[in-house]
Each structure stands twice: as structure tokens, then as C-alpha cells.
Amino acid sequence: MTTSDSGRETGKGPGENNATTLHIAQNPEADELLGRSPLAALVGMLLDQQVPMEWAFTGPYTLAERMGSDDLDAGRIAAYDPDAFTELFTTKPALHRYPGSMAKRVQQLCQFLVAEYGGDASAVWRDAATGDDLLERLKALPGFGAQKAQIFLALLGKQLGVRPPGWREAAGPYGEAGSHRSVADITGPESLVEVRAYKQEAKAAKAAKKPGTPRKR
């Protein structure tokens, strides 16, 4: 299935008989899971906060392994004992720098998916009418602020073939073709370096704009 960027859709997204090879985690098994599992992709995006991108997007694979499965199941995670689920995150090596809080967020995400989408993560984007519609759906997910939602929308459009009309515009700067701003632009080791460099430059520029701390008299 192929259409233009402004077309309804160019693919089915992860987990819908259209597995895509991703290179975000820089780990073959973890990236394979991200490409075929809608929930794994969402969880990886959720974990992408205050840790290296590779660590965040390897998390879904490690979590699935610790749950004794080759994929993540929203219903199972939603119903999991909270303390036991937290232990899956805190067991060394920890799944995140803040394993306790992120375990809670992942469980909240899955509970929301069960309540609103019958546990089917791909339903979040499957029938989105427009880019703006999809953005609002993503922003409604627990743990997804506006920026995270735009980045994931860009990932769906650029690499996973989910392209409702206006998706680039809805994704903002992250939807720009040829950019190296986020995980949506990582297609291998070289682009990972470029994205990391962009993030470091943006962080430095932001820090430079902050007013200095006034001296005490």
C-alpha cells in the first residue's frame, strides 16, 4: 500500500502484518519487537525520558522477556499486581533510571488502552481521520505530553507507514522531512549520532538562554 505523504495511509503500522525493521534500540531483537508490536512501540516512547534512547527502546523487549513472553499484552499488564510489576522494572539491570515511577506509568498506559481501545494499541491510530485527530488521541494517552505525542506521530508517519492527511503538520517540526530531531529520524547508527548531536545542541542553546543567578548582597 503506497500513497503520497498527504494520502490516507501508506501502511498498517507495527503489528498488523506489516512488520517494519527499526533501528532505534540498536539491538536486533529489541528493534524487531518495536517494528511488529504496537504496544512495544508505545511503551518505548513512554520510557524515552531522561535516559539514552537505546535504553528506553530496549525496555519493551526486556520487559517482555521478564514476563516470559515474546510480546507485550496490554490486558495482562493492566491486571498485573502493581508491586510485582514494579519488581520487573527494578530487577537489575533496571529498565529505567526511575524504574518505580515508569512501571506505574506503563501500567496506567495499558489500563487506559484496555478501557478505551479494548487493549489494542494499534487502534489508537488505525482509523484516525486526520493528523490532528491522531495527535489528540496520542496526547490523551497517560504519560504522553504534547511533545512526546508529536514525536511518536512523526515516528508512525516516517517509519511505520501511518500517514493520515496532515500528519506532518500535526507532528510539527518533528514531521519535517530530512530532519534529525528525534527517534522518528533514527534509521541506523549514523542517524542516531546526528539526532544525539541535535539534542545536545538544543539543550546547550536552551541553557545559554537562561538568565544567570543573581548574586546575593
C-alpha angles and dihedrals in degrees: 000000000000133000136154122277089266092049126107097257143339098195146355100258127234119332097019103101089281104091113184126203110239128187103197101109092042086222117107097217094043093046091048090056092048090053096052103032121069092193093049090053091050093047091048090053091048091052092048095102129109093346133084112280093241091055093049096049094044087057097083092054093048091047092051090050092051089050090053095245141108092228142025122259118204094205093051093047092046091055096041118119104263095226093047091047091051088052089058087060099042098047107109124292086044118222092229143008087253101034098166097053093040092051088056092048093050091050091048090051092052093046089053092049091051093049098043105026106023090253093298108129093188089061087073089074106013098096102019105147098208141005090258090052091052092047091054091050091052093046089054091060115102110259095018115114123182095275096046090047092052092048092050091046088054090049090052092050101040101041111010102048098241103136118155114177112289096016095137093051092047090051090056117202090348089066095057114121115245094016125137101203106117150001087289087074099048111110099150145338095299095052089045089059090048093050092047091050091050091051092050092049091048091049092050092048091050091050091049091056094055113103115247121257109265115243119248116245 
